[in-house]
Amino acid sequence: MKANALLLKMSCLAVAVCAAQSSFADQPWSQDRQWLLGDWNGQRQQLEKEGYKFNLNVMNQTATVLDGLDHHPTKNANQVALGANFDLAKIAGLPNTTAALTVTKRDGRNIASNIGMNGSPTEIYGRGNIWRLTQAWIKTGFLDNTLQFKLGRMGMSEDFNGSHCNFQSLILCGGQVGKSQGDVWYNGPVSGWAANIKYQFMPEWTFGVGVYENNPENTEVKDNANFNLSTDRAKGVLIPVELAWKTKKLNGLAGEYKVGGFWSSHDYDRVDAQAGQAPKSAIWLNTQQQLSSNATDSKGGLYGAVNLVWNNDKTANISDTQQIAFWYKGALPSRPTDQIGFGVGRYKFNDQVPANRDRDDEMNVELNYVYNYSPAVMLRPNIQYVYQPRGIPSRDNVWVAGISVGLNF
């Protein structure tokens, strides 16, 4: 009953927002509103022209179990991100130079713990209900900006193994390596000291390499670790490499194809039956391609993405992951920025780990509709299906209903 009541309230909120479009024109809830806090009497756009861009974003995700358990828990998770971007070419006359500073606060509870699954129906949950330093970096370009150097605090998937995030399910959102090797591969909101170089050696081709601090202290859930700047407890470094190809060879439609990998300088205990240690490592393939367009919007139409990761079986509990997703932008003529999305993600448990001998794979499926009421308000109701939670064939499969609410202040 509580789950149904919560879903009813969220549905009423969506209806109320829709109904407001005719009566709140030129108000904070008008459909052309870029920011809920407004343009500060024109000062906000003026500051952007001068090189200062400020961001305050809130993401709230709710999920409830519909079937598959003997009860129907509902959990909510949310994130507040406060940040600023600086164009130092405009501010200080430094050509091709930008900087970013972001702090993030997460809160809520994880419904995945009720289900007992490897993934999560609420991707925004994770890394503790505390404030964290997520970005503090500077990036500069040379050789007509074809050679870019970035230094500071950052998450790994900002520049390597990055991907779309059009879904509420964890495995269908963002870079994949952190979903299976999160003990060393730190995505946001966690950051670490790092430096990377990207070289665009041909118009369509870019090669990147980085050095990232491998410091477990950065992931600890305590207030004296969330802004940790020390490297005293670091366990070496992670070195990612990636080759990216951006092309419009498919009927002039944009696509990006990336292949890469990483290696850790620190050795870890083997997870298989063999004694000894080995480094953590992985290779990946990321693709995203626009497959069609429509007459009214060149960016509208069908998109597809495939993301594959193969981990080192000697040191990873998950041997590989796969993700395939499609979304259609502008499916309704009256809603050109709305999207319909469908995706499937799979975790394959490493059968060389003795504890995994009776496990197979876990699959997470999501169907959603993204209602972009305005540039400042997004609603994403979704239905999810969890097949073989934690890869255990005897487990009942689980149905989950969810909704994401994104606000841009």
Helices and strands as residue ranges (DSSP letters): H 2-23, H 43-49, E 52-67, E 74-87, H 88-92, E 97-108, H 112-115, E 131-142, E 147-154, G 156-158, G 170-172, H 177-180, E 192-202, E 205-213, G 216-219, E 237-250, E 253-269, E 277-290, E 301-311, E 318-329, E 339-349, G 354-356, E 361-374, E 377-387, G 389-391, E 398-408
